[in-house]
Amino acid sequence: MSDNSVLFTNNLLYQLPVPVSVATNRTVKKQWFQNRQYDAGQTMTCLWNTGTDFIDHANSSLVFRVKVEGKENEAWTCGWGSGSAMNLVRNIRIYHRSGTVFTNTQKMNLYRKTTDNYVQNEEWFKSVGQLMGYTTKDPNTGLYPDIFSYALPGVSDEITFVIPLEKVHSFFDPEGGVFIPSNISSGLRVEIDLETPEIALLNGGVEAGSPSGYKIIDCYFRTSSVSLMDSAQASINTSAQKQSLEYLYTDIFTSQNSHPGQNASVNLDINKSVAFCNGAYCVTQDQTSLNNIGDDAMICPYKTGSWWYSLGSNHYPNQKIEDSRIAYHNSLMVFDKLKHDFKNTSVTLQQFNTENGIYSVTLERDTSLALSASPVNASRALRFELFYNQPPDAQLVTCYMTYLTSARCTLLSARVDV
């Protein structure tokens, strides 16, 4: 072993490393939506104008102000319930400037609320999560506090929410943590379908009145733009022109089905062919909560029964899960929370049974190995089967399948491979 190796191993090197950064400047820019104000049910559209800058997605965000409306002669309070301001994002579509569709994800709000609770810990919810609109339950009442209020003769509050760009969609959280290159971000088109007030909001019930709608005001993407040296920019452009840049990200496919009341079984096919499927999970919502602003539509309790997933001739897990504790343990394994102590989650066993119950499966052969996900195709179809112990009322069953997607982008065009 050389002397330098010995010194390096013992942390005894006292040398200034050679600067290797190719970034010349970093600024924060606003990418405004086409309109400054949107109502419930409308589609928000934003065209990014980033030029030759690369986007540092980890330091970028979606910012908007929300004003909740109601009858002028009524007083009311409301909030996001167990969700956040992402409750407003029903569907999201992202396009390359050439028209190529990067993603078209349905029911992004329910996916974000469920995934955040399993991925993030309590400290995150008290900091970044609070900016997104997440609240914690009142220990005395067991209810989520209201954020908006209209007390006669005052006016409703206008509150600003900051959603990290990575939470808007996993397209903005690429594999390896690379910057979003300029040939993707420049001219990027983002469309967001807004949710109905009955699903997005939860009437607190403190006052006699009830909110009837909402408005989004001053909405924009706050992008952290990084400028590179001319030589680095030219090298990347040459690579993009000759062989294209490969941008890897996790996409989300949504499959949902309505089940009438007192139906004892659920059979759901996830009809999507992909090369690398990371996993999937299903959640159930009561149909009544989707049309009643007084019920929290984002609460999905675990309903006991026996269930499993089948992929071709394989079944996951090998035998049906019939105990809620085993189902909870399985969900922690799916989100890779069992290997390391620091990978804690905010979902307790009680919350799993009452608010964040999921029927989950991982199709990765090993989380320590790259590209170990399983293929799903016509001959290896993914299917979910559930048999309730007690048939519930009418349910909406939604399944989210996550899979690795490759976007090959040249200077003018893009191609998506799944």
C-alpha positions, 0 to 999 in steps of 0.5 A, spaced: 500 500 500 502 506 498 503 512 503 498 516 500 493 510 500 495 509 508 494 517 509 487 517 505 485 511 509 486 514 516 484 521 514 490 524 514 491 528 507 491 535 508 491 537 500 486 542 497 482 538 492 482 540 484 476 544 483 471 539 478 465 543 478 462 545 471 457 550 473 458 557 472 451 560 476 445 558 479 439 562 479 431 561 481 426 562 476 419 562 475 415 558 470 408 561 470 402 558 468 398 560 462 393 563 467 394 566 473 387 563 476 384 557 476 377 554 479 376 547 481 375 542 475 379 546 470 386 544 467 392 548 469 397 548 463 405 551 464 410 551 458 417 551 461 422 557 458 428 554 461 433 556 455 440 552 456 439 551 463 439 545 467 434 544 473 436 542 480 430 538 481 431 537 489 431 545 490 425 546 485 418 547 487 411 548 485 408 554 488 401 557 489 396 560 493 389 557 495 382 561 496 376 557 498 370 559 497 363 559 500 356 562 501 357 569 503 352 568 509 355 562 512 361 561 516 365 555 515 372 552 516 375 546 512 382 543 511 386 538 507 384 532 512 389 527 512 392 529 505 396 536 503 395 541 497 397 535 493 389 533 494 388 538 488 392 535 483 387 529 480 391 528 474 398 530 471 401 530 464 408 532 462 410 532 455 416 534 451 416 540 446 416 535 440 409 532 443 412 526 446 408 524 452 413 523 458 407 521 463 400 521 464 398 519 471 391 519 474 389 520 481 396 523 483 393 526 489 391 519 493 398 516 490 402 522 493 398 522 500 399 514 501 406 514 498 409 520 503 406 517 509 410 510 508 416 514 505 417 520 510 418 520 517 414 525 522 420 530 522 419 531 515 411 532 516 413 538 521 418 541 516 417 540 508 410 537 509 407 543 513 409 547 507 405 542 503 399 543 507 400 536 511 397 537 518 398 532 524 392 530 528 389 534 535 391 529 540 385 531 544 380 531 538 383 526 534 381 530 528 386 534 523 386 541 524 382 546 519 387 551 515 381 555 511 376 559 515 370 564 513 368 567 519 362 572 518 363 578 516 370 576 514 373 573 508 376 567 507 384 566 508 389 565 502 394 561 503 401 559 500 403 552 499 410 550 497 410 543 494 417 540 492 418 538 485 419 531 486 413 531 490 409 533 484 411 527 480 416 522 480 418 524 473 422 530 476 426 525 481 430 521 476 434 515 477 441 517 480 439 524 482 442 527 475 439 534 473 434 535 468 437 537 462 436 543 458 433 539 452 428 536 456 426 542 461 426 547 455 419 547 452 416 542 457 409 542 458 405 540 464 398 539 465 394 539 471 387 537 472 384 540 478 380 535 483 373 537 485 372 540 492 368 534 495 374 530 494 380 535 495 377 539 501 374 536 508 369 540 511 371 541 519 364 542 521 365 547 526 361 552 523 354 551 520 356 552 513 360 549 508 365 551 503 363 550 495 369 551 491 376 554 491 381 558 487 388 557 485 392 564 485 399 566 482 401 559 481 408 557 478 414 553 478 420 555 482 426 552 478 433 552 481 436 553 474 444 551 473 448 554 468 454 550 465 461 552 462 460 553 454 465 547 454 461 542 458 454 544 455 457 543 448 460 536 450 453 534 452 449 537 446 454 533 442 452 527 446 445 528 445 446 529 438 450 523 436 447 518 441 441 521 445 441 523 452 438 517 457 433 520 462 431 514 467 425 516 472 419 512 475 413 512 472 406 511 475 400 507 472 393 507 475 388 502 474 381 503 478 375 499 478 368 500 482 365 495 486 358 495 489 356 494 496 356 487 499 361 484 494 365 479 497 371 479 492 375 484 488 379 482 482 383 487 478 387 486 472 393 491 471 393 491 464 400 495 462 406 491 459 413 494 462 420 491 462 422 493 469 416 493 474 418 495 481 412 494 485 404 495 486 399 497 491 392 497 492 387 502 496 380 502 497 375 508 498 368 508 500 364 511 494 360 515 499 366 519 501 368 521 494 361 525 493 361 528 500 365 534 503 364 532 510 368 526 509 375 525 508 376 522 501 384 520 502 383 516 508 383 509 506 382 504 512 385 497 511 379 492 510 381 485 513 381 479 508 385 474 504 389 477 498 395 476 494 398 478 487 399 473 481 404 475 476 404 469 470 404 463 474 408 466 480 404 468 486 406 474 491 407 473 497 407 465 496 401 464 500 395 469 501 396 474 507 390 473 512 392 477 518 393 485 518 399 485 522 403 481 516 400 486 511 403 491 515 410 488 515 409 486 508 408 494 506 414 496 510 418 491 506 415 494 499 418 501 501 424 498 504 423 500 511 426 493 514 433 493 512 436 500 516 434 503 522 434 510 519 429 508 514 423 509 519 416 511 516 410 515 519 405 509 519 404 506 525 400 499 525 394 503 528 394 508 522 395 502 517 388 499 520 385 506 520 387 511 515 393 508 510 391 501 509 394 498 503 395 491 499 402 492 496 407 487 493 414 488 491 417 485 484 424 487 485 428 481 486 433 485 491 433 492 493 441 492 493 441 490 486 440 495 480 435 493 475 432 487 479 425 489 477 420 484 474 417 484 467 410 485 466 407 483 459 401 479 456 404 473 458 406 475 465 400 479 467 399 482 474 393 481 477 390 482 484 385 478 488 382 480 495 376 476 499 373 480 504 372 477 511 366 482 511 363 485 505 363 492 505 359 498 502 360 500 495 368 501 494 373 504 489 379 500 488 385 503 486 392 500 484 398 504 483 404 500 479 410 503 479 415 502 473 422 504 470 422 508 464 427 511 459 426 517 455 431 518 450 432 525 448 436 528 442 436 536 441 429 536 438 425 530 439 424 524 445 422 517 445 420 513 451 421 506 452 418 502 458 
